[in-house]
């Protein structure tokens, strides 16, 4: 299945059309002067997880520690801004760091993603040179954002110190091209990403969740096994994962790229700002010296605390893997009867994995999802796309490479 490519937004007239490519998330490279490098830079064509980890971190992840799940890391924190920013997805840490990079003159510009003026959910790549412009980049967007196409505009304007806010597939391509960009400094502020879809499909999903989808201003998958919706009138609603209308979604609702991504935690960034281990706050993963410098820019504005961990992920991950195996590459539809789902949802919130254990849970699920979806839909891609750490993470659940599914076996 080829990923659906969003139309060019009128707000970004400088971008070239995106050529059709199999398994493409439209990071923007194919729309840029670097288009010829897609074959060597793309996470879904020629992934180089180990080589790029060595390039960025000077080493690969330590498989004997939590780095097996999260990638190379120097420090991790639970965090929130003491003064939350209006319109932020959480409290606004990512946006605030980007603002501080501009305020302090550490960078000339920030490449980020704003919302299209006509649709708050549609992504619009944006090159920000003033801190106040970053307010437009707060909150979640759904759909592909060709943000790396703006590298050309940055070069044309003579910017040599850049920050890029991006998800893992964008960051992978950026790191693969970094040496040839001629930059004096590059700060990479990463956010985790799991299952993207087109903006149009996302509107369909909202319509399944509520009878007033046009009034929804916020949606988030929370670490307590619920989805939160907020509305224009200030009301909100929480929907347990168990009660989401997954069975009503088309089989290809999430593109195969997102179902076969092996870098959920954005391990090639300098600083990752996510939520999975935050237990209601955000989760900061400091990965490099530049990541530590970015954290220092906002440290006095943050409430930092140690990360917690509780529960046991083995049973829920095992159940998820079995559901995926039954779905043969489709969406993992739960077989529990409707009457039992509220009880199961309560049990998940009460006794399910929390903190770092929840983060490990989601990473293990994503590795299993990637392996099983490729095995069902693109078996010829498995030996190139699946890194060794993914097989190590999935091994406790009976997922092992078959003949020809690893490079060394096929060579």
C-alpha positions as CSV (number, residue, x, y, z in Angstrom):
1,X,0.0,0.0,0.0
2,X,1.3,3.4,-0.9
3,X,0.8,6.1,1.7
4,X,-1.6,8.8,0.7
5,X,0.0,12.1,-0.1
6,X,-1.7,15.3,1.0
7,X,-2.2,18.1,-1.5
8,X,0.1,21.0,-1.4
9,X,-1.3,23.7,1.0
10,X,-1.8,27.1,-0.6
11,X,-0.1,28.6,2.4
12,X,3.2,27.0,1.3
13,X,3.3,27.9,-2.4
14,X,7.1,27.4,-2.8
15,X,6.9,23.6,-2.4
16,X,7.1,21.4,-5.4
17,X,4.6,18.6,-5.9
18,X,5.5,15.3,-4.1
19,X,6.3,12.5,-6.6
20,X,4.6,9.2,-6.0
21,X,6.8,6.9,-3.9
22,X,5.9,3.6,-2.2
23,X,6.0,3.8,1.6
24,X,6.4,7.6,1.8
25,X,5.5,9.9,4.6
26,X,6.2,13.0,2.6
27,X,8.9,14.4,4.9
28,X,9.7,17.0,2.3
29,X,13.0,15.8,0.8
30,X,11.3,14.6,-2.4
31,X,9.9,18.1,-2.9
32,X,13.4,19.7,-2.4
33,X,16.7,20.1,-4.2
34,X,17.8,17.0,-2.3
35,X,15.2,14.7,-4.0
36,X,17.8,12.5,-5.6
37,X,19.0,11.5,-2.1
38,X,15.6,10.0,-1.1
39,X,16.9,6.5,-1.8
40,X,19.8,6.9,0.7
41,X,18.0,9.1,3.3
42,X,14.6,7.5,3.7
43,X,13.8,5.4,6.7
44,X,11.5,3.3,4.6
45,X,13.9,2.8,1.6
46,X,17.3,2.5,3.2
47,X,17.1,2.7,7.0
48,X,20.4,3.1,8.8
49,X,19.4,3.1,12.4
50,X,22.7,1.9,13.8
51,X,24.9,4.0,11.5
52,X,23.0,7.1,12.3
53,X,23.0,6.5,16.0
54,X,26.8,6.3,15.8
55,X,26.8,9.5,13.8
56,X,24.6,11.4,16.3
57,X,25.5,9.8,19.6
58,X,28.9,8.3,19.0
59,X,27.6,4.9,19.8
60,X,24.6,2.6,19.3
61,X,21.9,2.0,22.0
62,X,22.8,-0.3,24.9
63,X,20.5,-3.4,24.5
64,X,21.1,-4.4,28.2
65,X,19.3,-1.2,29.5
66,X,16.2,0.8,28.8
67,X,18.0,2.2,25.7
68,X,16.9,-1.0,24.0
69,X,13.4,0.5,24.0
70,X,14.1,4.3,23.9
71,X,17.4,4.7,22.1
72,X,20.6,6.4,23.3
73,X,19.9,8.7,26.2
74,X,21.8,10.7,28.8
75,X,19.0,11.6,31.2
76,X,15.2,11.4,31.4
77,X,12.8,13.6,33.3
78,X,9.1,14.0,34.0
79,X,8.3,17.6,33.2
80,X,5.7,20.3,32.7
81,X,5.8,24.0,32.2
82,X,4.9,25.9,35.4
83,X,2.9,28.3,33.2
84,X,1.2,26.2,30.5
85,X,0.8,27.9,27.2
86,X,-2.7,28.3,25.8
87,X,-3.4,26.0,22.8
88,X,-0.5,23.7,23.6
89,X,-1.0,19.9,23.3
90,X,0.3,19.4,26.8
91,X,1.9,22.4,28.5
92,X,3.9,23.7,25.6
93,X,7.5,22.6,26.3
94,X,8.4,21.9,22.7
95,X,7.2,25.3,21.6
96,X,8.8,27.1,24.5
97,X,12.2,25.5,23.8
98,X,11.9,26.6,20.1
99,X,11.0,30.1,21.2
100,X,14.1,30.3,23.5
101,X,16.4,29.1,20.7
102,X,15.3,32.1,18.7
103,X,15.2,34.5,21.6
104,X,18.8,33.7,22.6
105,X,20.1,33.8,19.0
106,X,21.3,30.2,19.2
107,X,19.5,29.6,15.8
108,X,18.5,31.8,12.9
109,X,15.3,29.9,12.2
110,X,13.1,27.0,13.3
111,X,11.5,24.6,10.9
112,X,8.2,23.4,12.4
113,X,4.6,22.6,11.6
114,X,1.7,25.0,12.0
115,X,-2.0,24.5,11.3
116,X,-3.5,25.4,8.0
117,X,-5.7,28.5,8.5
118,X,-8.7,26.7,6.9
119,X,-8.4,23.6,9.1
120,X,-6.8,23.4,12.5
121,X,-6.0,19.7,12.0
122,X,-4.2,20.1,8.7
123,X,-0.4,20.5,8.9
124,X,1.4,23.5,7.3
125,X,5.2,23.5,7.2
126,X,6.6,26.8,8.5
127,X,10.0,28.4,8.8
128,X,9.9,30.6,11.9
129,X,12.4,33.4,12.4
130,X,10.6,35.2,15.2
131,X,9.6,33.6,18.6
132,X,6.0,34.8,18.4
133,X,5.5,32.9,15.1
134,X,5.8,29.6,17.0
135,X,2.5,30.1,18.7
136,X,1.0,29.0,15.4
137,X,2.8,25.6,15.8
138,X,1.2,24.6,19.1
139,X,-1.1,21.6,19.3
140,X,-1.5,18.4,17.3
141,X,-1.9,18.2,13.6
142,X,-2.9,15.1,11.6
143,X,-1.5,14.4,8.1
144,X,1.9,14.6,6.5
145,X,4.0,17.7,6.9
146,X,6.8,18.1,4.3
147,X,8.7,20.3,6.6
148,X,12.2,19.3,5.3
149,X,11.3,20.9,1.9
150,X,11.9,24.2,3.7
151,X,15.6,23.4,4.0
152,X,15.9,25.0,0.6
153,X,14.3,28.2,1.7
154,X,16.5,28.3,4.8
155,X,19.6,27.9,2.6
156,X,18.4,30.6,0.1
157,X,18.0,33.0,3.0
158,X,21.5,32.3,4.3
159,X,20.5,30.6,7.5
160,X,23.3,28.4,8.8
161,X,22.1,27.8,12.4
162,X,18.8,25.9,12.4
163,X,16.4,24.0,14.7
164,X,14.1,21.4,13.3
165,X,11.0,20.2,15.2
166,X,10.1,16.8,13.7
167,X,8.9,13.2,14.0
168,X,11.2,10.2,13.5
169,X,10.9,9.7,9.8
170,X,11.7,13.4,9.2
171,X,14.6,13.3,11.6
172,X,16.0,10.1,10.1
173,X,16.2,11.8,6.6
174,X,17.5,15.0,8.2
175,X,20.4,13.2,9.9
176,X,21.2,11.3,6.8
177,X,21.6,14.6,4.9
178,X,23.1,16.6,7.7
179,X,26.7,16.5,6.6
180,X,25.9,18.0,3.2
181,X,23.7,20.8,4.4
182,X,26.6,23.1,5.3
183,X,25.1,24.1,8.6
184,X,27.1,25.8,11.4
185,X,24.7,24.3,14.0
186,X,21.6,22.0,13.9
187,X,19.4,21.5,16.9
188,X,16.9,18.6,16.5
189,X,13.9,18.7,18.8
190,X,12.0,15.5,18.3
191,X,8.5,14.3,19.2
192,X,7.4,10.7,19.2
193,X,5.0,9.6,16.5
194,X,3.0,6.5,16.1
195,X,0.0,6.2,13.8
196,X,-0.5,9.1,11.4
197,X,-3.3,9.4,8.8
198,X,-4.5,11.9,6.3
199,X,-6.4,14.9,7.6
200,X,-9.5,13.8,5.7
201,X,-9.4,10.4,7.4
202,X,-8.8,12.0,10.7
203,X,-12.1,14.0,10.3
204,X,-13.8,10.7,9.6
205,X,-12.4,9.3,12.9
206,X,-13.6,12.3,14.8
207,X,-17.1,11.7,13.3
208,X,-17.1,8.3,14.9
209,X,-16.1,9.6,18.3
210,X,-18.6,12.4,18.7
211,X,-21.7,13.8,17.1
212,X,-20.1,17.3,17.1
213,X,-16.7,16.7,15.5
214,X,-16.6,20.3,14.1
215,X,-16.5,21.5,17.7
216,X,-13.5,19.4,18.8
217,X,-10.4,21.5,19.6
218,X,-8.1,18.9,21.1
219,X,-7.5,15.1,20.9
220,X,-4.9,13.2,22.8
221,X,-4.2,9.5,23.5
222,X,-3.3,9.5,27.2
223,X,-1.1,7.3,29.2
224,X,-4.1,6.1,31.3
225,X,-5.6,4.1,28.4
226,X,-8.1,6.8,27.4
227,X,-8.5,9.3,24.6
228,X,-9.4,12.9,25.7
229,X,-11.5,15.2,23.6
230,X,-12.0,18.9,24.3
231,X,-14.7,21.0,22.8
232,X,-15.1,24.7,21.9
233,X,-17.5,25.2,24.8
234,X,-14.9,24.1,27.4
235,X,-16.4,20.6,27.9
236,X,-14.4,17.5,27.6
237,X,-14.8,13.8,27.2
238,X,-12.7,10.7,27.9
239,X,-13.1,7.5,25.9
240,X,-11.3,4.3,27.0
241,X,-9.1,2.7,24.4
242,X,-11.3,-0.4,24.7
243,X,-14.3,1.6,23.5
244,X,-12.7,3.2,20.4
245,X,-14.5,2.3,17.1
246,X,-11.4,0.6,15.6
247,X,-13.6,-2.0,13.9
248,X,-15.3,0.7,11.9
249,X,-12.1,2.1,10.4
250,X,-10.9,1.0,7.0
251,X,-8.1,-1.5,6.9
252,X,-5.7,1.1,5.5
253,X,-6.7,3.9,7.8
254,X,-3.2,4.1,9.1
255,X,-0.6,3.9,6.3
256,X,1.8,1.0,6.3
257,X,4.7,3.4,6.9
258,X,3.3,4.3,10.3
259,X,2.5,0.7,11.1
260,X,6.0,-0.3,10.2
261,X,8.1,2.4,11.9
262,X,10.8,1.2,14.3
263,X,11.8,4.5,15.8
264,X,8.7,5.4,17.9
265,X,10.8,7.5,20.4
266,X,12.7,9.5,17.8
267,X,16.1,8.3,18.9
268,X,18.1,10.5,16.5
269,X,16.9,13.8,18.0
270,X,19.0,15.8,20.4
271,X,16.0,16.1,22.8
272,X,12.8,14.1,22.6
273,X,9.7,15.6,24.2
274,X,6.9,13.1,24.5
275,X,4.2,11.9,26.9
276,X,4.4,8.1,27.3
277,X,6.3,7.9,30.6
278,X,5.0,11.2,32.0
279,X,2.0,9.9,33.9
280,X,0.0,13.0,32.9
281,X,3.0,15.3,32.4
282,X,5.6,15.2,29.6
283,X,8.6,12.9,29.2
284,X,11.9,14.5,28.3
285,X,14.7,12.3,26.9
286,X,18.0,14.2,26.8
287,X,20.2,12.5,24.2
288,X,23.1,14.8,23.3
289,X,25.0,17.8,24.5
290,X,22.8,20.0,22.3
291,X,19.8,18.4,23.8
292,X,21.1,19.2,27.3
293,X,21.7,22.8,26.2
294,X,18.1,23.1,24.9
295,X,16.8,21.8,28.3
296,X,18.9,24.4,30.1
297,X,17.2,27.2,28.1
298,X,13.9,26.4,29.9
299,X,14.9,24.6,33.1
300,X,13.9,27.4,35.4
301,X,10.4,27.4,33.7
302,X,9.9,23.7,34.3
303,X,8.7,21.5,37.1
304,X,11.0,18.5,36.8
305,X,10.6,15.3,38.8
306,X,11.8,11.7,38.6
307,X,10.0,9.2,36.4
308,X,8.0,6.5,37.9
309,X,7.3,2.9,36.8
310,X,4.7,0.4,37.9
311,X,2.6,-2.5,36.6
312,X,3.6,-5.4,34.2
313,X,3.5,-5.0,30.5
314,X,3.8,-8.7,29.5
315,X,0.1,-9.7,29.5
316,X,-1.2,-6.6,27.6
317,X,1.6,-6.8,25.0
318,X,1.1,-10.5,24.6
319,X,-2.6,-10.0,24.0
320,X,-1.9,-7.2,21.5
321,X,0.5,-9.5,19.6
322,X,-2.1,-12.3,19.4
323,X,-4.7,-9.8,18.1
324,X,-2.3,-8.6,15.4
325,X,-1.5,-12.1,14.3
326,X,-5.2,-12.8,13.9
327,X,-5.7,-9.6,11.9
328,X,-3.0,-10.6,9.3
329,X,-1.8,-7.1,8.9
330,X,-5.0,-5.2,9.6
331,X,-5.9,-3.2,12.6
332,X,-5.8,-5.0,16.0
333,X,-9.6,-5.3,16.7
334,X,-10.4,-6.5,20.2
335,X,-12.7,-9.5,20.6
336,X,-14.2,-8.6,24.0
337,X,-18.0,-8.2,24.1
338,X,-19.3,-4.7,24.4
339,X,-20.6,-5.2,27.9
340,X,-17.2,-6.2,29.2
341,X,-15.2,-3.3,27.7
342,X,-16.0,-0.6,30.3
343,X,-14.8,-3.1,33.0
344,X,-11.6,-3.9,31.1
345,X,-11.0,-0.2,30.6
346,X,-11.3,0.4,34.3
347,X,-8.9,-2.5,35.1
348,X,-6.4,-1.1,32.6
349,X,-6.4,2.3,34.3
350,X,-6.3,0.8,37.8
351,X,-3.7,-1.9,37.3
352,X,-2.2,-1.4,33.9
353,X,1.4,-0.3,33.2
354,X,2.3,3.2,34.2
355,X,5.3,5.5,33.7
356,X,8.3,3.9,32.2
357,X,6.5,0.6,32.1
358,X,3.8,2.1,30.0
359,X,6.4,3.5,27.6
360,X,8.1,0.1,27.3
361,X,4.6,-1.4,26.6
362,X,4.0,1.0,23.7
363,X,7.4,0.5,22.2
364,X,7.0,-3.3,22.4
365,X,3.6,-3.1,20.7
366,X,5.1,-0.9,18.0
367,X,7.9,-3.3,17.3
368,X,5.6,-6.2,17.1
369,X,3.2,-4.2,14.9
370,X,6.0,-3.3,12.5
371,X,7.2,-6.9,12.2
372,X,3.8,-8.5,11.6
373,X,2.6,-5.8,9.2
374,X,5.6,-6.1,7.0
375,X,5.4,-9.9,7.1
376,X,1.8,-9.6,5.9
377,X,2.1,-6.8,3.4
378,X,5.8,-6.3,2.4
379,X,7.8,-9.5,3.3
380,X,10.5,-8.6,0.8
381,X,11.2,-5.4,2.8
382,X,11.7,-7.1,6.1
383,X,15.4,-7.8,5.9
384,X,16.2,-4.2,5.2
385,X,13.6,-2.4,7.3
386,X,13.7,-4.2,10.6
387,X,16.7,-3.3,12.9
388,X,18.3,-5.8,15.2
389,X,16.9,-4.0,18.3
390,X,13.4,-4.5,17.1
391,X,13.9,-8.3,16.9
392,X,15.4,-8.2,20.4
393,X,12.4,-6.3,21.8
394,X,9.9,-8.6,20.1
395,X,11.7,-11.9,21.0
396,X,9.9,-12.4,24.4
397,X,6.6,-12.6,22.5
398,X,7.6,-15.4,20.2
399,X,8.4,-13.2,17.3
400,X,11.7,-14.3,15.7
401,X,13.1,-13.8,12.2
402,X,12.2,-16.5,9.6
403,X,14.7,-17.5,6.9
404,X,15.4,-14.5,4.7
405,X,13.9,-11.9,7.1
406,X,17.4,-10.6,8.2
407,X,20.2,-9.3,6.1
408,X,22.8,-11.8,7.3
409,X,20.5,-14.7,6.5
410,X,19.6,-13.5,3.1
411,X,23.2,-12.6,2.0
